[in-house]
């Protein structure tokens, strides 16, 4: 096998491994309901397989208000947020972001509104 064929075979193998790793850890569902919210909301997640996850709430300035969960998440999971910060204080009306980070490589963010 010449060097060119070996290089092509290695690149194809790397692409196949990368696609498999991405599929094995993909986030299928990320929903926030109700959104907008008043007193509380539920965050629904669905993964292909159990995965290491961190879920945070951030304000418009990008400051982390609260970490909702950090650990291994099963394939289907839901998390409840009662619009409180890390110290248990009620957060004011406004725009917030729910960020789901998983496997230390991927991040998904959705906006949620607090009306009252």
PEPEZI-V440167 format. One line per field, one symbol per residue. phi: phi as a letter, one per 20 degrees, with the letter a starting at -180 (. if undefined). A space follows every 50 residues. Layout:
phi=???
This chain:
phi=.effffffffffffffffffffffdfeecbccbfbfcddbbdddcbdfbg bfccdcdceffnffeaefbbredfgdbccdceldefenffefgqdccedd dclmccbcccecdded
